[in-house]
Amino acid sequence: MTASLRPPPAPPRRSLSRSLLRAVGRYRSLETVPLGRILADQGQRSFGWSILLFAVVNLLPLPFGSNVVTAIPLLLLTGQMALAYPHVRLPGVITRREVPRRGFQRAVLRLKPLLRPVERIIRPRPPEVFGLEAERWIGGYLFLVSAALFLPIPFSGWISAAALLVTAMGLLERDGIVTMLGLFLGLVAIAVTTAAATALFLGARSLI
């Protein structure tokens, strides 16, 4: 009697946070790691991985005002998405920029409790969200979220970075539900930033 042939079990899907940790962990002997090398270790220079990486960088405990610099790559990436670029194009001055290896690892580890529920449910669904024209609109929308991150307004940048992070996870796994969740968080980030900027402007005007 011939035993029925069964297809080999599919290898377990590696979580996005674990992929980032493995990429940085390859450079244990280095104190800092160039961003370009982290991106290269992901196997492709896709918009999803790039946005994910720079969103994590913006969640690092950096000095106030650093987001004016760290948000620039996200403005470039999302602008390229909106213009339907076929792949990521970043200048060397950005890809050569180095981040502290331990600080990056700590940021990913701190985010794992927040990312774990999303990573458990994430899967390819509503593919119509990822048509070329739809992705151009998503890129334009994320450009606005990145602009909100760019403004040096206390505390509002964290919401923008979290929105970009969740949206990037949805883009990577082609999960329309998670992508829409990230876009909703982006709307919250834009609203909070706009309200805070308006309050600061009116407060400064009243002092004149």
Secondary structure by P-SEA (a helix, b strand, c coil): cccccccccccccccaaaaaaaaaacccccccccaaaaaaaaccccaaaaaaaaaaaaacccccccccccaaaaaaaaaaaaacccbbbbccccccccccaaaaaaaaaaacccaaaaaaaccccccccccaaaaaaaaaaaaaaaaaaaccccaaaaaaaaaaaaaaaaaaaccaaaaaaaaaaaaaaaaaaaaaaaaaaaaaaaac
